[in-house]
Amino acid sequence: QVLLVESGGGLVQAGGSLRLSCEVSGSLVRYSHMGWLRQAPGEERNLVAGITRLGTIYADSVKGRFTVSRDNAKHTLDLQMNNLRPEDNAVYYCNVSGHWGPGTEVTVSS
């Protein structure tokens, strides 16, 4: 069983930055597909950024502002979020090969 725990969420002003981290139990090396998704109130959960065998992918709304990375040595999947906007408000979830973390909330004040 894969256990995921997200951290790094919080309250930030528009234009600010946050770095989310997803700690994964066990080795990350075995997993080729992982990513971050987010869900705003009343909306569906959507992909923000992901890592696949072919590289990284980003939602159009975050391209140039967010960067996803993995650290196999630390067993973490990270999401660096810069120039945050109020529309980035959501609960952010880590997903590794179909397994979910409990989420971490990001609130951006205007």
PAMIMAR-415953 format. One record per residue: residue in one letter; z negated, x, y negated of N, C-alpha, C in turn. Coordinates in nm, 2 decimals. Last residue first. Layout:
+-----+--------+--------+---------+--------+---------+----------+--------+--------+---------+
| res |   n.up | n.east | n.north |  ca.up | ca.east | ca.north |   c.up | c.east | c.north |
+-----+--------+--------+---------+--------+---------+----------+--------+--------+---------+
|   A |      Z |      X |       Y |      Z |       X |        Y |      Z |      X |       Y |
...
+-----+--------+--------+---------+--------+---------+----------+--------+--------+---------+
***
This chain:
+-----+--------+--------+---------+--------+---------+----------+--------+--------+---------+
| res |   n.up | n.east | n.north |  ca.up | ca.east | ca.north |   c.up | c.east | c.north |
+-----+--------+--------+---------+--------+---------+----------+--------+--------+---------+
|   S |   0.25 |  -0.66 |   -3.82 |   0.35 |   -0.64 |    -3.92 |   0.29 |  -0.60 |   -4.05 |
|   S |   0.13 |  -0.51 |   -3.52 |   0.10 |   -0.59 |    -3.64 |   0.21 |  -0.56 |   -3.75 |
|   V |   0.17 |  -0.53 |   -3.18 |   0.22 |   -0.46 |    -3.30 |   0.20 |  -0.56 |   -3.42 |
|   T |   0.01 |  -0.49 |   -2.88 |   0.02 |   -0.57 |    -3.00 |   0.06 |  -0.49 |   -3.12 |
|   V |   0.03 |  -0.48 |   -2.54 |   0.07 |   -0.41 |    -2.66 |   0.08 |  -0.51 |   -2.77 |
|   E |  -0.17 |  -0.47 |   -2.25 |  -0.11 |   -0.54 |    -2.36 |  -0.09 |  -0.45 |   -2.48 |
|   T |  -0.07 |  -0.40 |   -1.92 |  -0.15 |   -0.35 |    -2.03 |  -0.08 |  -0.42 |   -2.16 |
|   G |  -0.09 |  -0.48 |   -1.56 |  -0.04 |   -0.49 |    -1.70 |  -0.13 |  -0.43 |   -1.80 |
|   P |  -0.14 |  -0.44 |   -1.30 |  -0.20 |   -0.56 |    -1.36 |  -0.15 |  -0.58 |   -1.50 |
|   G |   0.17 |  -0.33 |   -1.13 |   0.03 |   -0.31 |    -1.18 |  -0.01 |  -0.44 |   -1.25 |
|   W |   0.36 |  -0.40 |   -0.83 |   0.32 |   -0.43 |    -0.97 |   0.18 |  -0.38 |   -1.00 |
|   H |   0.63 |  -0.29 |   -0.63 |   0.49 |   -0.31 |    -0.65 |   0.45 |  -0.32 |   -0.79 |
|   G |   0.90 |  -0.23 |   -0.62 |   0.86 |   -0.37 |    -0.59 |   0.71 |  -0.39 |   -0.61 |
|   S |   0.91 |   0.04 |   -0.69 |   0.96 |    0.00 |    -0.56 |   0.91 |  -0.14 |   -0.52 |
|   V |   0.69 |  -0.01 |   -0.93 |   0.74 |    0.10 |    -0.85 |   0.78 |   0.04 |   -0.71 |
|   N |   0.63 |  -0.11 |   -1.25 |   0.68 |   -0.15 |    -1.12 |   0.74 |  -0.03 |   -1.05 |
|   C |   0.41 |  -0.21 |   -1.51 |   0.47 |   -0.10 |    -1.43 |   0.52 |  -0.15 |   -1.30 |
|   Y |   0.42 |  -0.41 |   -1.79 |   0.39 |   -0.39 |    -1.65 |   0.47 |  -0.28 |   -1.59 |
|   Y |   0.28 |  -0.53 |   -2.09 |   0.38 |   -0.43 |    -2.02 |   0.33 |  -0.40 |   -1.88 |
|   V |   0.28 |  -0.81 |   -2.28 |   0.21 |   -0.74 |    -2.17 |   0.31 |  -0.65 |   -2.10 |
|   A |   0.38 |  -0.77 |   -2.62 |   0.40 |   -0.82 |    -2.49 |   0.29 |  -0.76 |   -2.40 |
|   N |   0.57 |  -0.70 |   -2.91 |   0.44 |   -0.76 |    -2.86 |   0.47 |  -0.82 |   -2.72 |
|   D |   0.80 |  -0.63 |   -3.02 |   0.76 |   -0.55 |    -2.90 |   0.63 |  -0.60 |   -2.84 |
|   E |   0.83 |  -0.75 |   -3.26 |   0.89 |   -0.82 |    -3.14 |   0.87 |  -0.74 |   -3.01 |
|   P |   0.71 |  -0.58 |   -3.44 |   0.63 |   -0.70 |    -3.39 |   0.70 |  -0.76 |   -3.27 |
|   R |   0.78 |  -0.24 |   -3.32 |   0.81 |   -0.36 |    -3.40 |   0.73 |  -0.48 |   -3.35 |
|   L |   0.75 |   0.11 |   -3.33 |   0.72 |   -0.02 |    -3.27 |   0.74 |  -0.13 |   -3.37 |
|   N |   0.84 |   0.38 |   -3.32 |   0.89 |    0.29 |    -3.42 |   0.87 |   0.14 |   -3.36 |
|   N |   0.81 |   0.45 |   -2.97 |   0.81 |    0.49 |    -3.11 |   0.87 |   0.38 |   -3.19 |
|   M |   0.66 |   0.50 |   -2.67 |   0.72 |    0.39 |    -2.75 |   0.70 |   0.43 |   -2.90 |
|   Q |   0.70 |   0.63 |   -2.35 |   0.67 |    0.66 |    -2.49 |   0.74 |   0.56 |   -2.58 |
|   L |   0.57 |   0.57 |   -2.05 |   0.67 |    0.51 |    -2.15 |   0.62 |   0.54 |   -2.29 |
|   D |   0.55 |   0.71 |   -1.72 |   0.51 |    0.70 |    -1.86 |   0.62 |   0.63 |   -1.94 |
|   L |   0.40 |   0.73 |   -1.42 |   0.53 |    0.69 |    -1.48 |   0.49 |   0.65 |   -1.63 |
|   T |   0.25 |   0.98 |   -1.22 |   0.25 |    0.89 |    -1.33 |   0.39 |   0.85 |   -1.37 |
|   H |   0.16 |   1.20 |   -1.06 |   0.18 |    1.06 |    -1.00 |   0.18 |   0.96 |   -1.11 |
|   K |   0.17 |   1.46 |   -1.14 |   0.05 |    1.37 |    -1.19 |   0.05 |   1.23 |   -1.13 |
|   A |   0.40 |   1.54 |   -1.03 |   0.28 |    1.62 |    -1.00 |   0.16 |   1.54 |   -1.04 |
|   N |   0.60 |   1.37 |   -1.13 |   0.56 |    1.36 |    -0.98 |   0.43 |   1.44 |   -0.95 |
|   D |   0.62 |   1.18 |   -1.38 |   0.56 |    1.31 |    -1.36 |   0.52 |   1.31 |   -1.21 |
|   R |   0.89 |   1.03 |   -1.56 |   0.80 |    1.03 |    -1.45 |   0.75 |   1.17 |   -1.43 |
|   S |   0.97 |   0.82 |   -1.85 |   0.96 |    0.95 |    -1.78 |   0.87 |   0.94 |   -1.66 |
|   V |   1.14 |   0.66 |   -2.11 |   1.07 |    0.65 |    -1.99 |   1.07 |   0.79 |   -1.91 |
|   T |   1.12 |   0.59 |   -2.45 |   1.16 |    0.69 |    -2.35 |   1.07 |   0.68 |   -2.23 |
|   F |   1.23 |   0.40 |   -2.73 |   1.15 |    0.42 |    -2.61 |   1.20 |   0.52 |   -2.52 |
|   R |   1.43 |   0.42 |   -2.92 |   1.29 |    0.41 |    -2.96 |   1.19 |   0.44 |   -2.85 |
|   G |   1.68 |   0.42 |   -2.81 |   1.65 |    0.51 |    -2.92 |   1.51 |   0.51 |   -2.97 |
|   K |   1.65 |   0.09 |   -2.70 |   1.73 |    0.22 |    -2.70 |   1.71 |   0.30 |   -2.83 |
|   V |   1.54 |  -0.16 |   -2.71 |   1.45 |   -0.04 |    -2.72 |   1.52 |   0.09 |   -2.72 |
|   S |   1.73 |  -0.35 |   -2.68 |   1.64 |   -0.36 |    -2.79 |   1.55 |  -0.24 |   -2.81 |
|   D |   1.87 |  -0.29 |   -2.45 |   1.93 |   -0.26 |    -2.57 |   1.83 |  -0.26 |   -2.69 |
|   A |   1.67 |  -0.14 |   -2.20 |   1.71 |   -0.26 |    -2.27 |   1.77 |  -0.22 |   -2.40 |
|   Y |   1.78 |   0.15 |   -2.02 |   1.70 |    0.09 |    -2.12 |   1.76 |  -0.05 |   -2.17 |
|   I |   1.76 |   0.38 |   -1.75 |   1.83 |    0.27 |    -1.82 |   1.73 |   0.21 |   -1.91 |
|   T |   1.83 |   0.71 |   -1.61 |   1.74 |    0.61 |    -1.68 |   1.83 |   0.50 |   -1.74 |
|   G |   1.98 |   0.77 |   -1.29 |   1.93 |    0.81 |    -1.42 |   1.84 |   0.71 |   -1.48 |
|   L |   2.05 |   0.71 |   -1.03 |   2.16 |    0.75 |    -1.12 |   2.11 |   0.79 |   -1.26 |
|   R |   1.82 |   0.64 |   -0.91 |   1.88 |    0.76 |    -0.86 |   1.99 |   0.81 |   -0.96 |
|   T |   1.63 |   0.52 |   -1.20 |   1.70 |    0.50 |    -1.07 |   1.75 |   0.64 |   -1.03 |
|   I |   1.39 |   0.39 |   -1.41 |   1.45 |    0.52 |    -1.36 |   1.51 |   0.48 |   -1.22 |
|   G |   1.39 |   0.18 |   -1.71 |   1.38 |    0.21 |    -1.57 |   1.44 |   0.35 |   -1.53 |
|   A |   1.26 |  -0.04 |   -1.95 |   1.32 |    0.09 |    -1.92 |   1.29 |   0.12 |   -1.77 |
|   V |   1.23 |  -0.32 |   -1.95 |   1.23 |   -0.24 |    -2.08 |   1.30 |  -0.11 |   -2.05 |
|   L |   1.31 |  -0.63 |   -1.80 |   1.31 |   -0.49 |    -1.79 |   1.32 |  -0.42 |   -1.93 |
|   N |   1.09 |  -0.91 |   -1.85 |   1.22 |   -0.85 |    -1.86 |   1.21 |  -0.69 |   -1.85 |
|   R |   0.96 |  -1.22 |   -1.77 |   0.94 |   -1.08 |    -1.76 |   1.07 |  -1.01 |   -1.76 |
|   E |   1.01 |  -1.49 |   -2.01 |   1.02 |   -1.43 |    -1.88 |   0.99 |  -1.28 |   -1.88 |
|   E |   0.77 |  -1.64 |   -2.23 |   0.90 |   -1.58 |    -2.20 |   0.89 |  -1.52 |   -2.06 |
|   G |   0.52 |  -1.71 |   -2.31 |   0.62 |   -1.81 |    -2.30 |   0.76 |  -1.76 |   -2.26 |
|   P |   0.44 |  -1.40 |   -2.45 |   0.40 |   -1.53 |    -2.42 |   0.51 |  -1.63 |   -2.42 |
|   A |   0.64 |  -1.14 |   -2.29 |   0.58 |   -1.20 |    -2.41 |   0.54 |  -1.34 |   -2.37 |
|   Q |   0.64 |  -0.88 |   -2.07 |   0.65 |   -1.03 |    -2.08 |   0.57 |  -1.08 |   -2.20 |
|   R |   0.83 |  -0.60 |   -1.95 |   0.73 |   -0.67 |    -2.04 |   0.75 |  -0.82 |   -2.04 |
|   L |   0.85 |  -0.32 |   -1.74 |   0.89 |   -0.45 |    -1.78 |   0.79 |  -0.50 |   -1.87 |
|   W |   0.94 |   0.00 |   -1.63 |   0.85 |   -0.08 |    -1.71 |   0.92 |  -0.21 |   -1.75 |
|   G |   1.00 |   0.14 |   -1.30 |   1.03 |    0.11 |    -1.44 |   0.92 |   0.03 |   -1.50 |
|   M |   1.19 |   0.28 |   -1.02 |   1.07 |    0.25 |    -1.09 |   1.10 |   0.21 |   -1.23 |
|   H |   1.33 |   0.42 |   -0.74 |   1.34 |    0.31 |    -0.84 |   1.21 |   0.27 |   -0.90 |
|   S |   1.25 |   0.61 |   -0.56 |   1.36 |    0.64 |    -0.65 |   1.38 |   0.54 |   -0.76 |
|   Y |   0.97 |   0.75 |   -0.41 |   1.03 |    0.63 |    -0.47 |   1.14 |   0.67 |   -0.57 |
|   R |   0.86 |   0.98 |   -0.31 |   0.93 |    0.90 |    -0.22 |   1.00 |   0.78 |   -0.28 |
|   V |   0.72 |   1.09 |   -0.53 |   0.85 |    1.15 |    -0.48 |   0.93 |   1.06 |   -0.39 |
|   L |   0.47 |   1.00 |   -0.59 |   0.59 |    0.93 |    -0.65 |   0.72 |   0.98 |   -0.59 |
|   S |   0.20 |   0.97 |   -0.36 |   0.31 |    1.05 |    -0.41 |   0.42 |   0.96 |   -0.47 |
|   G |  -0.09 |   0.78 |   -0.45 |   0.00 |    0.85 |    -0.36 |   0.11 |   0.92 |   -0.43 |
|   S |  -0.09 |   0.54 |   -0.69 |  -0.17 |    0.60 |    -0.58 |  -0.06 |   0.66 |   -0.49 |
|   V |   0.00 |   0.60 |   -1.03 |   0.04 |    0.55 |    -0.90 |  -0.04 |   0.62 |   -0.79 |
|   E |  -0.05 |   0.50 |   -1.35 |  -0.10 |    0.59 |    -1.25 |  -0.07 |   0.52 |   -1.11 |
|   C |   0.14 |   0.48 |   -1.63 |   0.11 |    0.41 |    -1.50 |   0.07 |   0.51 |   -1.40 |
|   S |   0.10 |   0.47 |   -1.98 |   0.10 |    0.55 |    -1.85 |   0.07 |   0.46 |   -1.73 |
|   L |   0.24 |   0.45 |   -2.30 |   0.18 |    0.39 |    -2.18 |   0.19 |   0.48 |   -2.06 |
|   R |   0.18 |   0.54 |   -2.62 |   0.23 |    0.59 |    -2.49 |   0.16 |   0.52 |   -2.38 |
|   L |   0.29 |   0.43 |   -2.94 |   0.20 |    0.42 |    -2.83 |   0.26 |   0.49 |   -2.71 |
|   S |   0.33 |   0.43 |   -3.29 |   0.37 |    0.47 |    -3.16 |   0.26 |   0.45 |   -3.06 |
|   G |   0.45 |   0.24 |   -3.58 |   0.37 |    0.33 |    -3.51 |   0.41 |   0.36 |   -3.37 |
|   G |   0.60 |   0.04 |   -3.69 |   0.64 |    0.17 |    -3.71 |   0.56 |   0.28 |   -3.64 |
|   A |   0.32 |  -0.18 |   -3.72 |   0.47 |   -0.17 |    -3.71 |   0.51 |  -0.03 |   -3.76 |
|   Q |   0.02 |  -0.06 |   -3.58 |   0.10 |   -0.12 |    -3.69 |   0.24 |  -0.10 |   -3.67 |
|   V |  -0.13 |  -0.16 |   -3.27 |  -0.07 |   -0.06 |    -3.36 |   0.00 |  -0.13 |   -3.47 |
|   L |  -0.35 |  -0.20 |   -3.01 |  -0.31 |   -0.26 |    -3.13 |  -0.25 |  -0.14 |   -3.22 |
|   G |  -0.26 |  -0.13 |   -2.66 |  -0.35 |   -0.15 |    -2.77 |  -0.29 |  -0.21 |   -2.89 |
|   G |  -0.22 |   0.07 |   -2.37 |  -0.18 |   -0.04 |    -2.46 |  -0.29 |  -0.05 |   -2.57 |
|   G |  -0.30 |   0.26 |   -2.19 |  -0.24 |    0.30 |    -2.31 |  -0.20 |   0.19 |   -2.41 |
|   S |  -0.22 |   0.20 |   -1.84 |  -0.31 |    0.22 |    -1.95 |  -0.23 |   0.26 |   -2.07 |
|   E |  -0.19 |   0.05 |   -1.51 |  -0.14 |    0.09 |    -1.64 |  -0.25 |   0.11 |   -1.74 |
|   V |  -0.19 |   0.13 |   -1.18 |  -0.28 |    0.10 |    -1.29 |  -0.22 |   0.15 |   -1.42 |
|   L |  -0.10 |   0.05 |   -0.85 |  -0.06 |    0.09 |    -0.98 |  -0.16 |   0.05 |   -1.09 |
|   L |  -0.08 |   0.13 |   -0.51 |  -0.17 |    0.07 |    -0.62 |  -0.12 |   0.13 |   -0.75 |
|   V |   0.08 |   0.05 |   -0.22 |   0.09 |    0.12 |    -0.35 |   0.01 |   0.05 |   -0.45 |
|   Q |   0.00 |   0.08 |    0.12 |   0.00 |    0.00 |     0.00 |   0.00 |   0.09 |   -0.12 |
+-----+--------+--------+---------+--------+---------+----------+--------+--------+---------+
***
